Amino acid sequence: MNASPCKILFDARTASPSYPGVSRYIRSLLGAMTPLLETDERLHLIVGPDSDLPSDIAPHITRHTTQAPFGSFKSHLQAFRLANTVRPQLFHAPHILTPIRVPGKMILTVHDVIPLSHPQYSTLLTRLFWRLTGRRAIWHSRKIIGVSQDALKTCERYFGSHASRRSTVIYHGVEPAFRPPTPAALADVREAYGLPEKFLLYVGSDRPHKNLTTLLHALALMDPTATVPLALAGFDGPPSALYREAEQLGLGNRILWLNRVPEAHLPALYGAAHAFLFPSLAEGFGFPVIEAMACGAPVICSALNVLKEITGGAAKLVHPTDKQEWRRAIHAALVSLDWRDTYRDKGLARAARFSWEESARATLAVYRQLRGRTAAPRPLVCSTAPVQNR
């Protein structure tokens, strides 16, 4: 007698332009995971009205759409009702703000808790919502997946030891498109954006915790005749507050405002840069860092615990808010004859250790452990120190 199919409900409402990091996680994980599903595993998705999941990512998977944007009470209520209609055995929430009680066993992915760890960047109401909803979600989760050891440690700091007793680390992967570009692709991206032969690059948002102001001040300390332009991509330039700050610092044409760049252009953009700069104050993983490495861009980034963990010695680490240290690191990258080749080789070797297929297999092992089909999954080990199940 065949066992009944196992329904797995994946809450993909954060696969939207408003949550670029979590959206990339959902798209890449689902793309790698769906071909690995067993014949008795049925995957259902909850998507939002602004979903950016491509229609061909999982054509044989059942989709359920909510009408309200993620984060609203109406959206959570609709997701709760859909979950009770599907009645899954497993419910995977890839964001800590999720319906608290759902049918089946809940798996929660923790990316970061920045509203709590860096309260200066959020409102009191947001912090209270995160504390109440996050604590309840973690308490009801049967398994917690951390995208890094640091993410789990930070989660434990704010939600207690229960957050670590049922947790495991599963790192993100790198999409195959992120690889060293061809000479033709490099030439095309330089022409498309008017890039010089030598430039520095940042890709990401302009949110305060990304700390771009420190980068601007570090550049202002450098000799204008001995530096190269900094290209900023991932957000709209004027009328950004950063644009006005760059003008006040006299950076002028030393900043190239690329604005939002199509994802298809990113590999060549990374590969064309002399160095990729990432001065963030808070991250759960740091997608741009590992993707830049995979494309052959040497990386200078903040000496955050999570970036130390992810880069594993393959990037130049700098104190996040020390403008002089950033100035010295950038200067060394520009004048050293072998700096770029050394860090490029280190970065390529490091990035090769991150695979979405391995992430998908580890995630499915979590599902199957909760079904009683397998033993506890082995965590993915990509850092210099061993990662342990908790």
N, C-alpha and C positions, 0 to 999 in steps of 0.2 A: 504493500500500500504506500503510495507516494505521500510525502509530507506536504502540507499546504504551503503555498508560496508565502514568502516573507515580504511584507510591505515596508519599504523604507521611505520615509517622508523627509525631504531635504528642504529646509527653509531658505530659499534663494532670493528673498525680497531685497537683500542688500547688494544684489548684482545689478547695480545702477551707477550712473555717473557721479552720484553724490557720495559714493563710498568706493573710490577707485582701488584702494588696496584690497579690501574685502571682496570687491567684485572680481578682481584678477584671480584671487584665491579660488572663488567659486567656479569661475569659468574654466580655469586650468585644471582644478581637481576633478570636476565633472567630466571634462573632456578626456582625462586619463583614466577615470574610474569606470565609466559606463561600459567600455569594451571588456572589462574584467569581471563584470557581474556574472554570477552563476545563474543557471536557468530557473532556479526557484526564487530569485531575488527580483522584486518589482520595485522600481524607483519612481517616486512621485516628487514633483517639484511644486513649491509655492513661490510664485513670482509676483513682483509688484507691477504697477501700471507703467513704470519707466524702466522696465527691465532691459539690460543690454546683452542678455544671453543670446547668442546667435541661434537662429531657428534650427540649424543643422547640428548643434552640439549634441543633442540626444533625441533624434526624431522618434524613437520608439518609447519615449518616456512620457508619462502622463503629467501635464501641466495644469495647475490650478492658479488662477489669477485673482489677486486682491485689487480693489479699486482705489484704496487710500494709500498715500505715500508711507514708506517705512518710518517708524518712530511715532506715528500717531496712534492714539487709543483705538481708533476705528480699524487701522491696519492690523493691530494685534488681535482685536476681537474677531476680525474676518479670518485671520490665520488660525485662531483657536477653533473656530467653527469648521474650517476646512479640515483641520487635523481630526476632529471628531467625526467628520464624514468619511474620511479615508480610513480611520482606525488603524494606523500603522503599528507594527511591532517595534520599530525603531524610528526616532525622530532626531535628525541632526540639525542643530542650530549653529550656524557659523558666525553668530554675533551674540554678545552677552545680553543684549536687550531683546528678549524673546518671550513668547507666551510662557508663563511660568509652569502651568500644569497642562500637559498634553498627554494623549494616549501613548502608550508604549514607553520604552526606555529611551531616555534623552541623552544624546551626545552633544557636548558643547565645545566649540572651538573658541579659545581665548586668544585674541590678537594683541590687545593692549588694554590698559585701564587709564588712559591719559587724562580723562576728566577728573580722576581721583589722584593720580600720581603727580599731576601738574595742574592744580586747581586754579591757578591764575589765568588759565586759558578757557575756563568754562564758568557758567553761571551757577549760583547756589542751587537753583531748581534742578539744573542738569546733574549736579553732583548728588543731590538727594535721590533723584530718580535712578542714577547708576548704583548707588549704594543699596537701595531697597530692591530694585529689580535684579541687579547682579547677584546679591546675596541669595535671593530666592532661587534664581536660575542655577547657581552653582550647587546649592543644597539639593536640588531635585535632579541634578545630572548624575547618570550612572557612570559616565566616563567624561573626562575633561581632556581635550587635546590642546596643548600649548604649541604655538608656532615657534617658540624658542624657550630655552631654559629660563631666560630672564623674564619672559612674559608670565610664566608660571610662578616664579618667585615674587614678582610684583603683585600678581593676583592673590597669592597667599597672604601678602602683607596687608591687603585691604579686606579680604574676605575670610581669613582664618585658615587653619590647617586642613579643614575639610576640602579646600581647593586643591591640595596636593595629594591627598590620600588615594584619589582615583584618577590620577593624571598621567599623561605620557607626552613626550615631545615628538611631534612630527613636523619636520621642517618643510617649508615651501620648496618647490622645484624651480627650474628655469625653462621657459618655453624654447623649443628648438629654433625658433626664429631669431633668438638672441645668440648670435655667434659673430665672429669677426667678419665684417662686410667685405665684399669684393671691391677692387679698385673702381669699377664702374659705379657701384652703389655709393662709394665715397664721393666720387665726382658729382653724382646726381644730387646728393644731399647738400654739398657745398654750394652748388649752383642754385638749388631751390631756396636756400636761406641766406645766400650771400655771405657765406662763412669764409674767413681767411684760412690760410694754410695751418696756422697755429692758434688755438683758442682753448679756453677753459670752459667747463660745462657744469650746469646744475639742472636736474630734472626733478620736478615735484610740485607741490602746492606752495602758496605763499602764506600759509597759516603761521601764526606767531611762533609755534613750537618748532617750525622748520629753521628758524634762527638765521634767515638770510641777511638780516641787518648786520650781524657780526662779519659776514663775508664781505659785505659792501665796505664796512669800516676797515677791514684788513686790506682790501684793494686800494683804498684811499691812502693808506700808509706807504704804499709802494711807489717807486719812481715810475711815473707814467711812460718814460722812454724805455724802461727795462721790463715791462710787463706785456701781457697780451689780453685781448678782450675776454670778458666772461659772458657766455651765452646762457640766458635763463629761459627754461622751457617748462611748460606744464600748467601755466596760469596766464591770465590776460595781463599785459604790461600796463600801460596807461589806461585808466587812472589809478592803478595800484599805488598804495602808500609807499611801496618800495621804489617806485619810479620817482616820486617826489624826493625821497631820501637820497637816491642816487644823484639827482640833480643838485641837491644841497651840498653833497660831498664833492661835487665837481668831477664826477666820473664821466659824465657826458657820453661820448661815443665809445668809451671803454666797456659799456654794457650793451649787449645785443639782446633785444627783447624778441624772442621767438614765439612767445605766446603758447597756445595749445598746439601740440604737435601730434599728428596722426600716429597711432601706435606702429603702423607699418614703417614709419620713418625712424623710429627710435634706434634700432640696431646700428644703422649707418651713422646716425648722429652720435651715439656713444663711441663708435669705433673711430670717428674722425677727430674726437677731442684729444688734446694733449694730456689732459687730466680731468677726471670727474670729481667734483667737490660736493660734499654732503655734510653740512654743519648742524644737522638736526639736534634738538635737545631731548627728544623722546621718540622712540620707535618700538614697535612690537617685533618687527623683523627687519625691514629695510629693503624692499624690492629693488629700488633703483641701484643700490650698491652692488648687489649680486648680479643684476642684469648688465650693468656697466662692465663688470669684470668679465662676464661671459662674452662680451663684444670686443674685448681687448683694450678697454679703457683703464689706465692706472687710476687708483682711487685714493683720495685724501678724504677722511671722514672723521666725525666726532668720536672721541674715545668713550663712547657709551658701552656699558657692559654687553648689551645685545649686539652691538656692531663688532666688538671684540670677539664675541662668540661666533658670529656669522662669518666674519672675514678671516678668522684663524691665522692672523699674522700676514695676510696677503695685501693689506692696505696700510697706508701711512695714517696713524691715529693722532689726532690733535685735540687738545682741550676745547670743548665746544665754544666757550665764550672768550677765549684768550686771543684777542685780535693780533697781537704780536706773534704768537705761535703760529697762527694761520698765515700771517705774512711770510714768516720764515719758511714754512712748509711749501708754500706756493713758489717762493723764490728758488728754493732748492730744486723743485720740480722743473723749473724753467731753465736753470743754468747747468744742472748736472748732465753730463754726456750719456750716462747709462741709467739714470733714474727711471725713465719711461720704460725701457726694455725690461729692467729688473721687475718692476711692479706689474707690468703687463703680463709677464710670464707667470708670476705668482698668482695673479688674479684669474687667469685662464685655468690654471690647475685647480684652484679652489672652487670656482664656479662649476667645474665639471662634476663635482661631488653632489650637486643638488639636482634631483630628478623628480619630475611630476609623476612619473610612473611608479617610482618607489614610494612617494607620498601617498598615491592612490592605493597601492597594495597595503601600506601600513594602516590607512584609514579603513579599508575593507576588513583588515584583520581585527580592528576594534569592533566593527559591526558583528563579525562572525563570532568573536569572543562573547559578546553579549547575547548572541543567539545560542551559545553553548556548542558552537561548531568547531572551535579551535582553542588552543591554549592562548595565553596572553601574548599580544604581538611584541616583537622585538622593536624597541625604539630606533629611529633613524639616528645614526651617529655621524655628524658632519663637523663637529667642533674638535678642538684639540683635547678636550677633556671628555670622558665618557658621559653619555646621557643615560639616566636611569629612569625606569618606570617608578611612579610614586604611588 
